[in-house]
Amino acid sequence: PFANLSKFESNPSVQNFANTLTVEDMVRYVESKLAA
């Protein structure tokens, strides 16, 4: 997975989901798409 969702799992609110995504998660996602 691209994101560490352990914090989200402890408080699974949709409003909090964006707060769990970090810049590093986004970078990993983009890198995986570029490498495909």
C-alpha positions, -999 to +999 in steps of 0.1 A: +000+000+000+010+036-006-003+050+027+001+040+063-036+037+073-030+027+110-040+061+122-071+061+100-081+026+113-081+039+149-104+067+139-121+059+106-137+092+098-138+103+061-129+138+072-097+125+088-087+104+058-070+133+039-050+141+071-035+106+070-021+110+035+014+125+036+035+140+009+057+109+011+026+087+004+018+109-027+054+106-039+053+068-037+020+067-055+033+089-084+066+070-086+047+037-089+026+051-117+056+065-136+074+032-132+045+012-146 
